[in-house]
Amino acid sequence: MIASHTGCDALRKVVKCWHLATAQTMFSSSMRATLRAFIRIACENALEGCFNLSGPRQSWADFIAMLAAQRIAWVPARIIKAAGITEFELPLYRPSGGPRSSLMHVSNERAVAVGLRLTDPATTVADVRAWLPRSVLTSALTPEGEAALIEMSRAELSRKR
């Protein structure tokens, strides 16, 4: 989300500091380009208020297809919870009814109406894949932790058969 207000000099200073501090290491080039373009629109048009720059809503099936994910293992929420795993270890996991369960239920409608143009999600996926090896991000859930969750899920399934 970006907050804009009349007096774009202040906004430019905030964006410049944000860009210098994090943009080169925390976001892929397509994400930075989208943000820069919208900031320009906001400044040139003296836009006020909050704008959500989220991408389009996608189903899990579409998201997984876009990622070309293979060997998918669904782990029930109760196993994730029993293992003490939270959305901080699994960033896309939001327990139903949890304190952050509505985090992904946002609309970019207001930003699109004033000119937000998003990069195609498939392009963003490719860009992020190229960027990840150079990023400072580390996986919050280790491969060993992931394997343990999958094994717990498979063991539960075996017991039910």
SVG drawing of the C-alpha trace seen along z (x, -y; Angstrom):
<svg xmlns="http://www.w3.org/2000/svg" viewBox="-13 -20 36 68">
<polyline fill="none" stroke="black" stroke-width="0.4" points="0.0,0.0 1.2,-3.5 -0.1,-6.6 -0.1,-9.7 -0.9,-13.3 -0.7,-16.7 2.9,-17.9 4.7,-15.4 8.1,-16.7 7.5,-14.9 6.4,-11.8 9.4,-11.9 11.7,-12.1 10.0,-9.1 10.2,-7.1 13.8,-8.0 14.7,-6.8 12.6,-3.7 14.3,-3.0 17.8,-3.5 17.2,-1.4 15.3,1.6 14.3,1.5 17.6,2.9 17.6,5.8 14.0,6.6 12.0,6.4 12.4,7.7 12.9,5.3 9.3,5.7 8.0,4.9 10.2,1.8 9.2,0.7 5.5,1.0 5.9,-1.0 8.0,-3.7 5.4,-4.2 2.6,-4.5 4.5,-6.9 5.0,-9.1 1.3,-9.0 0.5,-9.9 2.9,-12.8 2.0,-14.2 -1.7,-14.1 -1.3,-15.2 -3.3,-12.1 -4.4,-11.8 -5.2,-8.9 -4.2,-5.2 -3.7,-3.0 -3.3,0.7 -0.9,1.9 -1.7,5.6 -1.9,7.8 -5.0,9.6 -6.8,12.2 -5.9,15.7 -7.1,19.1 -4.6,21.5 -4.9,23.7 -4.0,20.8 -1.2,19.7 0.3,23.2 0.0,23.6 1.7,20.3 4.6,21.4 4.7,24.7 5.0,26.3 5.6,30.0 5.3,32.6 2.8,30.6 2.0,31.8 -1.1,30.3 -0.7,30.2 -3.9,29.7 -4.1,26.6 -4.4,28.7 -1.0,30.3 0.6,26.9 -0.9,25.5 0.1,28.6 3.7,28.2 3.7,24.6 4.1,23.2 2.7,19.7 2.3,17.4 5.8,16.1 7.3,19.4 4.8,19.9 4.2,16.4 1.2,17.4 -0.5,19.4 -3.3,17.7 -5.3,19.8 -9.0,19.3 -10.4,16.8 -6.9,15.9 -5.8,12.4 -4.3,11.9 -6.7,14.1 -8.0,11.2 -4.6,9.9 -4.9,11.1 -8.5,9.8 -7.6,6.4 -8.6,4.5 -6.4,2.5 -9.5,1.0 -8.8,-2.5 -5.2,-2.4 -6.2,-0.9 -8.8,-3.6 -6.1,-6.3 -3.5,-4.5 -1.9,-1.5 -0.7,0.9 0.5,4.2 3.0,6.5 1.6,9.7 1.8,12.2 3.7,14.8 6.3,12.1 6.6,11.3 7.0,15.0 9.9,15.3 11.4,12.0 11.2,13.1 12.8,16.5 15.7,14.7 16.0,12.2 15.7,14.7 19.3,16.1 20.6,12.5 18.2,11.4 18.9,11.1 15.8,13.1 16.1,16.4 13.6,19.2 11.7,18.9 10.9,22.6 13.9,24.8 13.8,27.7 14.0,30.1 11.0,28.3 9.0,28.6 9.9,32.3 8.8,32.9 5.4,31.3 4.9,33.3 5.8,36.5 3.4,35.7 0.6,35.2 1.4,38.4 1.6,40.3 -1.9,39.0 -3.3,40.0 -1.8,43.5 -3.5,44.0 -6.8,43.0 -6.6,45.7"/>
</svg>
